[in-house]
């Protein structure tokens, strides 16, 4: 009788190894693209930084585009978690029902920390890929739009809860406010990186706060 | 007696030819970088599109960075002219003293026309280079900051004129408003390109208008 259990475990181990290496490639890719952009990020350099043999890229990803989609998916997961921590969710009413001004202050603080940690060299993956690939590459364009729409949904829900608590002047549409905030935020991240300063981020939150309260 | 005049004219002609070709390279480079980004723009392809022999790039530019600086200088000239047309200058009081809402509407209309003309494939050079090179390349970072600061000066002057005409609610700092607008605008251009829609641009102007009037 062949030792099936052993073969099975060995398969699982290989699968786990593959996933772990894939995950390390995604992390290294995120760092590279956030700092230097998509076109400037060589797959070989990413492989080397993780100690994966040159030429084995296609064992992990079907194409460089698929690698980019994996980066975007990973970044989106990271960013949505940040939004959940700051804005709460329906399942986490403690965080969700704090005042919007507190929630935005938390989001600002996490974002400033995140950019300062890497000395303002890293911005936003959606902004970076959007600038480089948003014009000509339909696969990225659609995925980037989808990512931004998900941020909009989260923030619009947050704004609606604040509206229900009477924190926002009447007559404003939550979706419209959320969309405007993220556009302004993307520009502020770009500027913060150029200016190496948290000021543009703080100003974007201030302007938003003024817009909804005045 | 050597025909000095002929030699001189021939020098001048060669210089004019060189400048004309350089100008065509800058135009072709702008188109390429606005659509596909900096790292994806191959110098060879730009040369080919203008019919300049491969290998003669360094006759026109000392390096690819110098080429990039020339693109930025040309774009900045183009953009400051747009701002002058829309916002006026101290030397053009007719345009400068129109209501700020009219001036912003003109700026929005020109910008939407400009992006629609190229089917939303082209955004803003400062945004594009800022995303790709703003993190790691000090020469670009400083030049991009300088470009943005020039836009801020023009808009802040425009806002101060509107303040003097009593169009803006009291207590706002013109520089602060101008800086906030351009950050929001860069994000809106990114989003307009992704969404292939003028809506983000219109919303950025609307939010700004609300902020200064409410």
Interface residues (C-beta under 8 A of the other chain):
Chain A: X34 X35 X36 X37 X38 X39 X40 X120 X121 X122 X123 X127 X128 X130 X131 X132 X133 X134 X135 X136 X141 X144 X145 X148 X176 X179 X180 X182 X183 X184 X185 X186 X187 X188 X190 X191 X193 X194 X195 X200 X203 X204 X207 X210 X211 X214
Chain B: X34 X35 X36 X37 X38 X39 X40 X120 X121 X122 X123 X127 X128 X130 X131 X132 X133 X134 X135 X136 X141 X144 X145 X148 X176 X179 X180 X182 X183 X184 X185 X186 X187 X188 X190 X191 X193 X194 X195 X200 X203 X204 X207 X210 X211 X214
